[in-house]
Amino acid sequence: MSGDITLAGGAGEYMESATIVSWSVALGDRVRAGDVVVVVETAKAATEIEAGRDGVLSEILAPEGAEVGIGAVLGRIADSLAAPAPQPASPDQSPAPAQETQPVLAPPAVAATSEHGRRINISPLARRLARQAGLDPSGLTGTGPGGRIKSRDIERALLARGAPEDQVPVARPAQAAAQAPATSAVPLVLIHGFGANAAAWNLLRPHLDGARTVLTLELPGHGRAPALAAPSLEAFAEAVLGQVEETGAQECDLVGHSLGGAVAAILSANQSVRVRSLTLIAPAGLGPEIDGAFLSGFLSARTPESLEPWLERLVGDAASLPRGYAQAVLRERERFGVAATQAAIAQHLFPDGTQAIRIAADLRRFAGPLKVVWGRADRIIPQAHQNDLPGHVACHRLDGVGHMPHVEAGALVARLVMQCVRSAAMA
């Protein structure tokens, strides 16, 4: 019995094909359901495809560098090594219709292999640009987090060796942008909070404007995103900016929750991707107070029973938490090994139960539409921190809501987000 590894249409309705960037496992390797087995690249993002079952990778039907259509079978997982020999991918494989879903941007850091066999920490987009220009990236020093080589490093290297500017490939997915409706040309970027991951936005996304391209990023040390050697707020912002840059976006609208709100505020001053609007949900960085007992209890809990009371502190009404939330948090810690990393992040950014980060100056400088949303029942970060915000900020206080307004009042928060986005579009 075997199971197909299929390229589904989950990276946007304009996705018609993808390129195989790298296989994370080799033929004969044993995998478990949920393990990342292959990374593919579309015009918009790099996407990790996971194994759908336990078993052994018995066939690779699409080798690295192959372009395949939606619905193509990339490989197969069997119960044992007694599986058919690998066959090349069929060039005539017709793509199945793409599903009309919003794209979820996976962390773009991918290890490629140089012509000398050395592993290179390079993003999929940078790898493609280097390939197009005939440039060996193995001698480059990356400027991204962890030394990752980014598209800008490729462009600079080509200019440094004397290539004319009009011959330097530009990291812009022009074809995909041209096909998209005007309303979706500027992505809406969602940045989750401490201890969460991209799935934290699942209850908000159905209420957003369906014509918008939505990117749900993951902070370093969360989900599948690699950890930072020195987890400062600026390093978090740089890592997130790198993910947005890899989509080719020239401007974006930002939404950030808690720690993600502080990251969004820092990003508002970047010179690479223009930020049109900011919506911050219970943002960190506006005052020193934070619930240190929550941080300690959340990080030290090892069972659903010990974790659930701390998770309930996140909301005004415990019934608003998704079913099985505690189990999901613990499962992610075990699966991706993020417990120690997140403890280190908390120690750097919230030492001794105090916020050591500040964003007020960034908000004063930001001239675009800016909303801050807070729950009046927030027990993690006091909503009173709103009182010292600059006068141009629109403040919204939600009754009966705790630290997670996007979970507790998804429809209302989505409406406020879209108001802010539309204000930016009309400016």
VOGU-3710 file (C-alpha; in Angstrom, 3 decimals, decimal comma):
1> msgditlagg> 0,000/0,000/0,000  1,356/3,469/-0,899  0,256/7,077/-0,561  0,775/9,846/-3,100  2,587/13,090/-2,321  0,543/15,565/-4,349  0,937/19,223/-5,276  -2,406/20,645/-4,181  -3,665/24,071/-5,173  -3,210/25,592/-1,744
11> ageymesati> -0,952/28,464/-2,710  -3,539/30,720/-4,330  -6,025/30,643/-7,197  -3,452/32,052/-9,632  -1,030/29,204/-9,001  -0,849/26,958/-12,058  2,518/25,289/-11,568  5,435/25,028/-9,171  9,112/24,172/-9,290  10,605/21,484/-7,065
21> vswsvalgdr> 13,183/23,281/-4,905  14,439/20,434/-2,736  13,519/17,037/-1,288  13,937/17,029/2,481  14,238/13,228/2,627  15,965/10,687/0,423  14,626/7,530/-1,187  14,278/4,844/1,445  14,108/7,288/4,347  11,380/6,644/6,897
31> vragdvvvvv> 8,942/9,520/7,452  6,055/10,228/9,794  2,765/11,925/8,996  3,330/15,668/9,169  7,055/15,569/8,333  8,140/17,999/5,597  9,179/15,886/2,602  9,519/18,364/-0,264  9,701/22,142/-0,793  8,172/23,671/-3,930
41> etakaateie> 8,332/27,224/-5,249  5,522/29,166/-6,916  5,547/32,703/-8,273  4,538/33,925/-4,814  6,169/31,798/-2,169  7,987/28,705/-1,080  5,686/25,992/0,262  6,551/22,949/2,342  4,607/19,774/1,564  4,170/17,302/4,380
51> agrdgvlsei> 3,820/13,539/4,435  0,223/12,445/4,736  1,067/9,144/6,416  3,824/7,176/8,121  6,044/5,028/5,935  9,071/5,043/3,638  9,716/7,405/0,720  9,597/4,809/-2,037  9,410/6,966/-5,188  10,457/10,438/-6,295
61> lapegaevgi> 8,545/11,238/-9,471  9,503/14,940/-9,708  13,237/15,644/-9,261  14,648/18,946/-8,028  14,294/21,657/-10,663  11,295/20,040/-12,355  8,240/22,206/-13,053  4,989/20,421/-12,323  1,315/21,250/-12,586  -1,252/21,441/-9,817
71> gavlgriads> -2,490/17,954/-8,991  0,779/16,315/-10,038  2,048/13,368/-7,979  5,525/14,299/-6,767  6,369/11,034/-5,048  4,980/8,143/-3,042  5,209/6,847/0,502  4,936/3,088/0,985  4,774/0,790/3,994  8,238/-0,575/3,247
81> laapapqpas> 11,100/-0,419/0,754  9,405/-3,021/-1,418  8,060/-0,370/-3,745  8,257/0,287/-7,499  11,457/1,854/-8,802  11,480/5,648/-9,220  10,165/6,936/-12,549  10,724/10,374/-14,086  7,939/12,893/-13,934  5,770/12,995/-17,047
91> pdqspapaqe> 6,240/16,270/-18,936  2,719/15,942/-20,323  1,069/15,855/-16,921  -1,796/18,362/-17,137  -2,455/20,507/-14,138  -5,715/20,075/-12,288  -7,738/23,255/-11,637  -6,291/25,255/-8,769  -8,371/25,583/-5,627  -9,549/29,075/-4,747
101> tqpvlappav> -7,790/29,462/-1,433  -5,681/32,188/0,074  -1,904/31,648/0,120  -0,138/30,765/3,344  3,491/31,728/3,123  5,811/29,090/4,543  9,177/30,204/5,911  11,373/30,578/2,840  14,738/29,418/4,186  15,844/26,445/2,109
111> aatsehgrri> 19,202/24,715/2,025  20,374/24,236/-1,573  23,475/22,430/-2,786  26,364/24,120/-4,589  28,093/22,632/-7,585  30,821/21,477/-5,153  28,319/19,623/-2,974  28,331/22,147/-0,081  24,986/22,964/1,517  23,932/26,602/1,049
121> nisplarrla> 21,403/28,491/3,161  19,523/30,268/0,348  15,930/31,286/-0,231  14,022/29,711/-3,146  13,639/33,051/-4,943  17,347/33,842/-4,613  18,173/30,348/-5,851  16,014/30,862/-8,938  17,535/34,295/-9,695  21,046/32,882/-9,360
131> rqagldpsgl> 20,160/30,007/-11,686  18,718/32,417/-14,272  21,858/34,563/-14,172  24,290/31,634/-14,200  25,671/32,703/-10,816  27,133/30,229/-8,316  25,883/31,453/-4,917  28,290/29,282/-2,912  30,784/32,141/-2,532  28,240/34,732/-1,369
141> tgtgpggrik> 27,659/35,930/2,175  23,954/36,162/2,920  22,449/39,189/4,656  19,338/37,390/5,898  18,776/35,824/9,317  21,271/33,051/9,997  23,329/34,112/6,964  20,553/33,181/4,518  21,258/34,348/0,965  18,355/36,505/-0,213
151> srdieralla> 17,325/37,852/-3,602  18,939/41,222/-2,834  22,290/39,443/-2,305  22,050/37,945/-5,784  21,193/41,316/-7,327  24,111/43,029/-5,553  26,541/40,292/-6,585  25,554/40,649/-10,236  25,907/44,426/-10,141  29,279/44,091/-8,394
161> rgapedqvpv> 30,664/41,917/-11,185  29,634/44,515/-13,764  26,339/43,208/-15,081  24,206/45,991/-16,657  21,236/46,913/-14,488  18,747/45,997/-17,202  20,201/42,473/-17,271  19,943/41,862/-13,533  16,881/39,704/-12,768  14,469/41,523/-10,495
171> arpaqaaaqa> 12,678/39,665/-7,715  9,172/40,655/-8,722  6,487/38,103/-9,707  5,174/40,375/-12,484  3,090/37,735/-14,239  1,245/36,676/-11,095  0,631/40,287/-10,111  -0,721/41,119/-13,545  -3,229/38,278/-13,415  -4,498/39,177/-9,948
181> patsavplvl> -7,347/41,624/-9,403  -6,236/45,123/-8,449  -7,709/44,706/-4,974  -5,360/41,810/-4,200  -2,134/43,288/-5,635  -1,069/44,546/-2,203  -0,836/41,639/0,269  -2,334/41,718/3,739  0,374/40,353/6,042  -0,663/38,769/9,365
191> ihgfganaaa> 1,978/38,350/12,100  1,050/36,148/15,073  2,036/36,609/18,708  4,458/34,903/21,088  3,986/31,145/21,452  1,530/30,922/18,528  1,915/30,171/14,824  0,245/31,008/11,513  -2,828/28,943/12,462  -3,676/31,600/15,071
201> wnllrphldg> -5,425/33,528/12,279  -7,755/30,710/11,216  -10,801/32,246/12,936  -10,136/35,704/11,465  -9,369/34,863/7,850  -12,874/33,755/6,785  -14,131/37,264/7,640  -11,535/39,126/5,562  -12,109/40,433/2,054  -11,863/37,337/-0,134
211> artvltlelp> -10,222/39,286/-2,961  -7,169/40,061/-0,859  -3,935/38,097/-0,959  -3,305/37,132/2,671  0,137/36,085/3,910  0,253/34,419/7,327  3,896/34,456/8,370  5,600/32,663/11,240  7,976/34,350/13,648  11,442/32,808/14,123
221> ghgrapalaa> 11,364/30,015/16,690  7,663/29,383/16,067  6,074/26,722/13,898  8,556/25,668/11,223  10,504/28,954/11,229  14,144/28,540/12,304  15,303/30,165/15,526  17,498/33,249/15,717  20,916/33,177/17,353  20,133/36,471/19,135
231> psleafaeav> 16,345/37,001/19,377  16,028/40,814/19,416  12,924/42,651/18,206  14,901/44,083/15,293  16,083/40,601/14,277  12,473/39,376/14,333  11,474/42,268/12,081  14,336/41,501/9,682  13,306/37,854/9,459  9,671/38,753/8,735
241> lgqveetgaq> 10,708/41,381/6,190  12,755/38,735/4,413  9,650/36,573/4,026  7,637/39,478/2,602  10,471/40,440/0,230  10,586/36,919/-1,141  7,018/37,324/-2,472  8,142/40,252/-4,600  5,697/42,632/-2,890  6,608/46,319/-3,106
251> ecdlvghslg> 4,078/47,383/-0,482  1,811/45,697/2,039  -0,737/46,181/4,824  0,361/44,818/8,200  -1,653/43,236/11,011  0,180/42,109/14,140  -0,933/40,542/17,420  0,960/40,985/20,712  4,650/40,347/19,922  3,669/40,324/16,248
261> gavaailsan> 2,224/43,804/16,762  5,577/45,060/18,034  7,287/43,449/15,031  4,799/45,128/12,680  5,484/48,506/14,298  9,243/48,100/13,733  8,612/47,055/10,113  6,609/50,217/9,433  9,890/52,154/9,042  11,625/49,724/6,668
271> qsvrvrsltl> 12,848/51,046/3,307  12,372/47,851/1,293  8,614/47,138/1,300  6,360/50,153/1,898  3,852/49,630/4,697  0,542/51,265/3,769  -1,424/50,595/6,966  -0,988/49,129/10,438  -3,540/47,271/12,547  -2,114/46,244/15,921
281> iapaglgpei> -4,010/43,834/18,167  -3,058/44,022/21,875  0,494/44,942/20,846  3,540/44,440/23,001  6,012/47,264/23,461  3,813/50,093/24,769  4,618/49,733/28,465  6,678/47,654/30,895  3,836/45,611/32,412  3,105/42,070/31,248
291> dgaflsgfls> 1,738/39,006/33,028  5,010/37,333/33,997  3,172/34,492/35,747  1,425/33,670/32,476  4,720/33,556/30,577  6,254/31,275/33,186  3,223/28,974/33,415  2,738/28,826/29,650  6,368/27,899/28,997  6,717/25,359/31,804
301> artpeslepw> 3,434/23,439/31,302  3,971/19,908/30,012  0,446/18,442/30,018  -2,906/19,701/28,704  -4,207/19,817/32,265  -1,391/22,117/33,441  -1,486/24,258/30,294  -5,234/24,859/30,005  -5,536/27,257/33,000  -2,841/29,485/31,510
311> lerlvgdaas> -4,433/29,450/28,061  -7,737/30,467/29,623  -6,031/33,644/30,851  -5,648/34,643/27,200  -9,390/35,163/26,664  -12,325/36,842/28,317  -14,448/33,694/28,074  -12,737/30,282/28,168  -15,453/28,908/25,874  -14,039/30,996/23,014
321> lprgyaqavl> -10,826/28,940/22,898  -10,726/26,435/20,025  -11,396/22,845/21,056  -8,169/20,933/21,699  -6,072/24,111/21,829  -3,860/22,926/24,691  -3,139/19,613/22,958  -2,270/21,456/19,731  0,196/23,774/21,512  1,963/20,875/23,205
331> rererfgvaa> 2,006/18,844/19,997  3,737/21,690/18,164  6,334/22,034/20,911  7,184/18,364/20,602  7,050/18,246/16,827  9,234/21,289/16,139  11,211/21,387/19,396  10,402/25,051/20,070  10,071/24,965/23,871  13,671/25,938/24,691
341> tqaaiaqhlf> 13,777/28,455/21,848  10,632/30,212/23,029  11,898/30,288/26,608  15,038/32,050/25,338  12,911/34,512/23,373  10,880/35,328/26,480  14,049/35,888/28,503  15,424/38,307/25,904  12,254/40,289/25,193  10,379/39,941/28,513
351> pdgtqairia> 13,106/39,481/31,163  11,835/38,964/34,703  8,248/39,434/33,555  8,886/42,937/32,170  8,590/44,178/28,606  12,038/45,236/27,425  10,827/46,389/23,995  9,435/49,782/22,955  7,454/50,802/19,869  5,918/54,193/20,761
361> adlrrfagpl> 8,482/56,133/18,701  7,802/53,927/15,653  4,073/54,604/15,920  4,640/58,365/16,206  6,660/58,288/12,971  4,171/56,197/10,983  1,972/58,478/8,842  -0,402/55,899/7,339  -3,741/54,635/8,692  -3,168/53,058/12,105
371> kvvwgradri> -5,601/51,213/14,355  -4,997/49,571/17,724  -7,495/46,973/18,960  -7,589/45,826/22,577  -9,840/43,700/24,756  -10,995/45,397/27,956  -10,575/42,034/29,740  -6,957/41,559/28,615  -5,022/40,000/31,520  -1,719/39,570/29,679
381> ipqahqndlp> -0,934/43,131/28,556  -2,996/45,929/30,156  -5,277/47,659/27,665  -4,488/50,867/29,599  -1,289/50,950/27,509  -3,502/52,466/24,795  -3,852/55,643/26,817  -0,422/56,950/25,834  -0,734/56,301/22,095  -0,151/59,201/19,667
391> ghvachrldg> -3,241/61,237/18,822  -3,510/60,056/15,204  -4,052/56,421/16,251  -7,611/55,046/16,134  -8,213/53,045/19,341  -10,850/50,319/19,687  -11,644/48,729/23,061  -13,768/45,567/22,956  -15,972/44,650/25,922  -15,748/41,110/27,281
401> vghmphveag> -12,695/40,334/25,154  -9,260/39,308/26,445  -5,805/39,196/24,871  -6,927/37,470/21,647  -9,546/39,689/19,949  -8,913/38,064/16,557  -9,977/34,719/18,081  -12,700/35,960/20,398  -14,311/38,499/18,035  -13,029/37,526/14,587
411> alvarlvmqc> -15,794/39,164/12,538  -15,494/42,533/14,306  -11,694/42,576/14,198  -11,745/41,671/10,490  -14,093/44,599/9,846  -11,717/46,956/11,659  -8,740/45,571/9,714  -10,473/46,094/6,383  -11,475/49,636/7,354  -7,812/50,412/7,936
421> vrsaama> -6,774/48,739/4,679  -9,398/50,588/2,640  -8,302/53,899/4,160  -4,768/53,181/2,962  -5,992/52,223/-0,515  -7,884/55,519/-0,858  -5,026/57,674/0,423
//
